[in-house]
Each structure stands twice: as C-alpha cells, then as structure tokens.
C-alpha cells in the first residue's frame, strides 16, 4: 500500500493533476483514511484528527515521496489549490460551520 500512497501524494501535490490523484484514490480508497498525509492533502480534518488521536506521532511523521509531514502536504495540496469547493469546505469547518 505504501507505493499507492506515494503515487497519490505525487499526483495530488505540486505538478500532479487531480485526475491522476482521483484515479489512484478510486482504485485505493483506503488511502484517504489510513494515511495522515493523504487525509491532509484532501483537507479531511476528521480523518487527520482521528489519526493523531490514534497516534500523536502522526502529527509530525515524515512521509514519502518528499519527506514532508502532514502540514507540509496540506499546504502543497492540489485539492485545496485547484478545487475551489474544497477550499470552501475547509474554511467552513475551520470556523465551526458545516
């Protein structure tokens, strides 16, 4: 599964495309709930909170392919950069709505 997570991260940040990322996620949906890095990229605050509650080290664990932690991958997320509805959802959750 590590190789699928790595491929998803490569597609979901920087120069990857959402189409590539979505194809990988559709084939391996477990990525979104088992990888804090993928959850952060997707802006899934509930999954991120659950993964940190399960193991607080998840907050700072580095992940391939670029050695970033969840916050770094969140900041580089194509989902949050290219999908304007994702940005709205994250903003709404961050302010106590939805």
N, CA and C atoms as a LAMMPS dump frame, in Angstrom:
ITEM: TIMESTEP
0
ITEM: NUMBER OF ATOMS
294
ITEM: BOX BOUNDS ff ff ff
-5.0000000000000000e+02 5.0000000000000000e+02
-5.0000000000000000e+02 5.0000000000000000e+02
-5.0000000000000000e+02 5.0000000000000000e+02
ITEM: ATOMS id mol type element x y z
1 1 1 N 0.817 -1.199 0
2 1 2 C 0 0 0
3 1 3 C 0.859 1.261 0
4 2 1 N 2.056 1.192 0.539
5 2 2 C 2.935 2.367 0.592
6 2 3 C 3.131 2.952 -0.807
7 3 1 N 3.312 2.106 -1.8
8 3 2 C 3.536 2.617 -3.154
9 3 3 C 2.313 3.354 -3.694
10 4 1 N 1.117 2.942 -3.283
11 4 2 C -0.108 3.631 -3.719
12 4 3 C -0.224 4.996 -3.044
13 5 1 N 0.134 5.053 -1.763
14 5 2 C 0.115 6.332 -1.045
15 5 3 C 1.115 7.293 -1.674
16 6 1 N 2.315 6.793 -1.956
17 6 2 C 3.349 7.624 -2.58
18 6 3 C 2.882 8.137 -3.934
19 7 1 N 2.302 7.273 -4.738
20 7 2 C 1.798 7.689 -6.054
21 7 3 C 0.689 8.73 -5.907
22 8 1 N -0.198 8.536 -4.916
23 8 2 C -1.267 9.51 -4.682
24 8 3 C -0.68 10.867 -4.312
25 9 1 N 0.282 10.871 -3.402
26 9 2 C 0.884 12.142 -2.976
27 9 3 C 1.55 12.831 -4.157
28 10 1 N 2.293 12.085 -4.952
29 10 2 C 2.932 12.687 -6.13
30 10 3 C 1.893 13.327 -7.055
31 11 1 N 0.77 12.66 -7.244
32 11 2 C -0.271 13.181 -8.136
33 11 3 C -1.05 14.328 -7.516
34 12 1 N -1.204 14.322 -6.202
35 12 2 C -2.099 15.269 -5.532
36 12 3 C -1.429 16.578 -5.127
37 13 1 N -0.109 16.674 -5.299
38 13 2 C 0.578 17.923 -4.964
39 13 3 C 1.464 18.354 -6.133
40 14 1 N 1.965 19.529 -6.018
41 14 2 C 2.914 20.126 -6.955
42 14 3 C 2.424 20.058 -8.384
43 15 1 N 3.104 19.258 -9.209
44 15 2 C 2.823 19.252 -10.641
45 15 3 C 1.915 18.111 -11.076
46 16 1 N 1.373 17.377 -10.132
47 16 2 C 0.425 16.314 -10.464
48 16 3 C -0.919 16.916 -10.846
49 17 1 N -1.848 16.041 -11.184
50 17 2 C -3.182 16.518 -11.547
51 17 3 C -4.223 15.847 -10.656
52 18 1 N -5.331 16.531 -10.482
53 18 2 C -6.423 15.945 -9.711
54 18 3 C -6.978 14.699 -10.386
55 19 1 N -6.955 14.669 -11.706
56 19 2 C -7.424 13.471 -12.408
57 19 3 C -6.572 12.259 -12.039
58 20 1 N -5.249 12.43 -12.019
59 20 2 C -4.356 11.338 -11.63
60 20 3 C -4.624 10.919 -10.189
61 21 1 N -4.719 11.897 -9.318
62 21 2 C -4.942 11.62 -7.899
63 21 3 C -6.267 10.907 -7.683
64 22 1 N -7.313 11.357 -8.355
65 22 2 C -8.633 10.742 -8.217
66 22 3 C -8.65 9.307 -8.733
67 23 1 N -7.914 9.04 -9.797
68 23 2 C -7.824 7.677 -10.328
69 23 3 C -7.189 6.749 -9.303
70 24 1 N -6.112 7.196 -8.682
71 24 2 C -5.441 6.392 -7.655
72 24 3 C -6.358 6.206 -6.453
73 25 1 N -7.012 7.271 -6.027
74 25 2 C -7.904 7.209 -4.868
75 25 3 C -9.108 6.297 -5.136
76 26 1 N -9.618 6.316 -6.345
77 26 2 C -10.746 5.439 -6.689
78 26 3 C -10.334 3.968 -6.633
79 27 1 N -9.114 3.688 -7.047
80 27 2 C -8.62 2.307 -7.029
81 27 3 C -8.221 1.854 -5.63
82 28 1 N -7.85 2.815 -4.768
83 28 2 C -7.372 2.501 -3.415
84 28 3 C -7.97 3.482 -2.405
85 29 1 N -9.274 3.423 -2.178
86 29 2 C -9.937 4.402 -1.306
87 29 3 C -9.441 4.364 0.138
88 30 1 N -8.853 3.274 0.563
89 30 2 C -8.341 3.17 1.931
90 30 3 C -7.224 4.182 2.205
91 31 1 N -6.605 4.685 1.159
92 31 2 C -5.54 5.675 1.316
93 31 3 C -6.044 6.876 2.12
94 32 1 N -7.25 7.325 1.826
95 32 2 C -7.797 8.531 2.453
96 32 3 C -7.987 8.393 3.952
97 33 1 N -8.197 7.183 4.436
98 33 2 C -8.467 7.009 5.869
99 33 3 C -7.3 6.412 6.646
100 34 1 N -6.266 5.938 5.946
101 34 2 C -5.153 5.31 6.656
102 34 3 C -3.866 6.117 6.619
103 35 1 N -3.792 7.113 5.753
104 35 2 C -2.588 7.933 5.634
105 35 3 C -2.896 9.358 6.075
106 36 1 N -2.208 9.816 7.127
107 36 2 C -2.426 11.194 7.574
108 36 3 C -2.011 12.178 6.49
109 37 1 N -1.026 11.813 5.703
110 37 2 C -0.568 12.706 4.641
111 37 3 C -1.638 12.853 3.563
112 38 1 N -2.267 11.739 3.185
113 38 2 C -3.352 11.798 2.195
114 38 3 C -4.556 12.539 2.77
115 39 1 N -4.891 12.274 4.019
116 39 2 C -6.02 12.958 4.653
117 39 3 C -5.795 14.468 4.682
118 40 1 N -4.576 14.882 4.968
119 40 2 C -4.258 16.315 4.989
120 40 3 C -4.386 16.904 3.585
121 41 1 N -3.871 16.21 2.59
122 41 2 C -3.97 16.672 1.206
123 41 3 C -5.426 16.856 0.807
124 42 1 N -6.27 15.94 1.247
125 42 2 C -7.694 16.001 0.912
126 42 3 C -8.455 17.024 1.751
127 43 1 N -7.813 17.58 2.773
128 43 2 C -8.492 18.528 3.654
129 43 3 C -9.5 17.852 4.56
130 44 1 N -9.277 16.575 4.859
131 44 2 C -10.201 15.793 5.686
132 44 3 C -9.813 15.936 7.156
133 45 1 N -10.328 16.983 7.792
134 45 2 C -9.944 17.27 9.175
135 45 3 C -10.362 16.161 10.132
136 46 1 N -11.479 15.497 9.891
137 46 2 C -11.926 14.416 10.778
138 46 3 C -10.936 13.256 10.748
139 47 1 N -10.48 12.884 9.553
140 47 2 C -9.505 11.793 9.443
141 47 3 C -8.176 12.196 10.068
142 48 1 N -7.748 13.43 9.846
143 48 2 C -6.494 13.899 10.442
144 48 3 C -6.587 13.852 11.964
145 49 1 N -7.682 14.339 12.526
146 49 2 C -7.858 14.312 13.985
147 49 3 C -7.871 12.881 14.514
148 50 1 N -8.557 11.99 13.807
149 50 2 C -8.622 10.59 14.234
150 50 3 C -7.237 9.946 14.208
151 51 1 N -6.48 10.204 13.15
152 51 2 C -5.152 9.606 13.035
153 51 3 C -4.184 10.157 14.078
154 52 1 N -4.33 11.424 14.438
155 52 2 C -3.489 11.994 15.503
156 52 3 C -3.91 11.449 16.86
157 53 1 N -5.206 11.288 17.086
158 53 2 C -5.687 10.721 18.348
159 53 3 C -5.211 9.278 18.512
160 54 1 N -5.176 8.547 17.402
161 54 2 C -4.701 7.164 17.428
162 54 3 C -3.226 7.099 17.769
163 55 1 N -2.447 8.01 17.187
164 55 2 C -1.002 8.064 17.444
165 55 3 C -0.535 9.495 17.269
166 56 1 N -0.271 10.209 18.361
167 56 2 C 0.139 11.611 18.265
168 56 3 C 1.383 11.843 17.4
169 57 1 N 2.213 10.833 17.218
170 57 2 C 3.394 10.981 16.361
171 57 3 C 3.012 11.214 14.904
172 58 1 N 1.786 10.841 14.533
173 58 2 C 1.331 11.078 13.165
174 58 3 C 1.374 12.558 12.8
175 59 1 N 1.269 13.428 13.781
176 59 2 C 1.276 14.87 13.517
177 59 3 C 2.593 15.34 12.916
178 60 1 N 3.679 14.655 13.248
179 60 2 C 4.993 15.097 12.769
180 60 3 C 5.734 14.051 11.946
181 61 1 N 5.128 12.881 11.752
182 61 2 C 5.783 11.844 10.938
183 61 3 C 6.019 12.354 9.528
184 62 1 N 7.195 12.062 9.015
185 62 2 C 7.545 12.427 7.649
186 62 3 C 7.103 11.312 6.712
187 63 1 N 6.672 11.681 5.519
188 63 2 C 6.197 10.691 4.564
189 63 3 C 6.797 10.88 3.189
190 64 1 N 6.956 9.783 2.513
191 64 2 C 7.451 9.797 1.132
192 64 3 C 6.368 10.378 0.222
193 65 1 N 6.693 10.898 -0.877
194 65 2 C 7.983 10.804 -1.539
195 65 3 C 8.924 11.97 -1.26
196 66 1 N 8.458 13.006 -0.579
197 66 2 C 9.269 14.211 -0.425
198 66 3 C 9.716 14.478 1.002
199 67 1 N 9.399 13.588 1.924
200 67 2 C 9.83 13.751 3.308
201 67 3 C 9.09 14.827 4.07
202 68 1 N 7.878 15.144 3.65
203 68 2 C 7.096 16.169 4.334
204 68 3 C 6.198 15.568 5.398
205 69 1 N 5.78 16.413 6.338
206 69 2 C 4.779 15.974 7.308
207 69 3 C 3.398 16.372 6.795
208 70 1 N 2.376 16.061 7.558
209 70 2 C 1.008 16.309 7.103
210 70 3 C 0.765 17.786 6.786
211 71 1 N 1.295 18.676 7.596
212 71 2 C 1.084 20.104 7.364
213 71 3 C 1.725 20.56 6.057
214 72 1 N 2.91 20.066 5.769
215 72 2 C 3.576 20.424 4.51
216 72 3 C 2.734 19.956 3.326
217 73 1 N 2.274 18.697 3.384
218 73 2 C 1.475 18.181 2.28
219 73 3 C 0.134 18.903 2.167
220 74 1 N -0.447 19.305 3.282
221 74 2 C -1.674 20.105 3.244
222 74 3 C -1.424 21.401 2.473
223 75 1 N -0.327 22.057 2.771
224 75 2 C -0.013 23.331 2.121
225 75 3 C 0.239 23.179 0.623
226 76 1 N 0.687 21.993 0.197
227 76 2 C 1.002 21.764 -1.207
228 76 3 C -0.133 21.084 -1.976
229 77 1 N -1.259 20.898 -1.336
230 77 2 C -2.364 20.137 -1.906
231 77 3 C -2.964 20.774 -3.154
232 78 1 N -3.002 20 -4.231
233 78 2 C -3.722 20.449 -5.425
234 78 3 C -5.218 20.505 -5.169
235 79 1 N -5.713 19.668 -4.276
236 79 2 C -7.143 19.71 -3.958
237 79 3 C -7.512 21.08 -3.408
238 80 1 N -6.71 21.588 -2.53
239 80 2 C -7.03 22.875 -1.919
240 80 3 C -6.636 24.047 -2.808
241 81 1 N -5.716 23.812 -3.718
242 81 2 C -5.284 24.869 -4.633
243 81 3 C -6.182 24.948 -5.859
244 82 1 N -6.605 23.806 -6.392
245 82 2 C -7.323 23.793 -7.662
246 82 3 C -8.825 23.623 -7.528
247 83 1 N -9.269 22.992 -6.457
248 83 2 C -10.695 22.725 -6.275
249 83 3 C -11.259 23.763 -5.312
250 84 1 N -11.859 24.791 -5.849
251 84 2 C -12.346 25.905 -5.016
252 84 3 C -13.426 25.463 -4.026
253 85 1 N -14.172 24.41 -4.331
254 85 2 C -15.166 23.932 -3.373
255 85 3 C -14.493 23.289 -2.167
256 86 1 N -13.331 22.679 -2.373
257 86 2 C -12.588 22.094 -1.246
258 86 3 C -12.137 23.191 -0.3
259 87 1 N -11.678 24.301 -0.844
260 87 2 C -11.247 25.416 -0.003
261 87 3 C -12.426 25.92 0.825
262 88 1 N -13.592 26.038 0.225
263 88 2 C -14.781 26.494 0.951
264 88 3 C -15.136 25.538 2.082
265 89 1 N -15.054 24.24 1.823
266 89 2 C -15.381 23.252 2.857
267 89 3 C -14.408 23.352 4.024
268 90 1 N -13.115 23.497 3.728
269 90 2 C -12.123 23.599 4.797
270 90 3 C -12.344 24.88 5.591
271 91 1 N -12.598 25.978 4.921
272 91 2 C -12.841 27.24 5.61
273 91 3 C -14.084 27.134 6.491
274 92 1 N -15.145 26.521 5.989
275 92 2 C -16.374 26.387 6.762
276 92 3 C -16.134 25.531 8.007
277 93 1 N -15.44 24.441 7.867
278 93 2 C -15.157 23.577 9.019
279 93 3 C -14.269 24.299 10.016
280 94 1 N -13.317 25.067 9.519
281 94 2 C -12.405 25.767 10.404
282 94 3 C -13.092 26.835 11.239
283 95 1 N -14.261 27.281 10.8
284 95 2 C -14.99 28.322 11.53
285 95 3 C -16.229 27.784 12.245
286 96 1 N -16.283 26.471 12.383
287 96 2 C -17.369 25.873 13.149
288 96 3 C -18.647 25.592 12.376
289 97 1 N -18.676 25.9 11.098
290 97 2 C -19.866 25.616 10.299
291 97 3 C -19.737 24.246 9.65
292 98 1 N -20.828 23.775 9.067
293 98 2 C -20.883 22.501 8.31
294 98 3 C -20.024 21.487 8.974
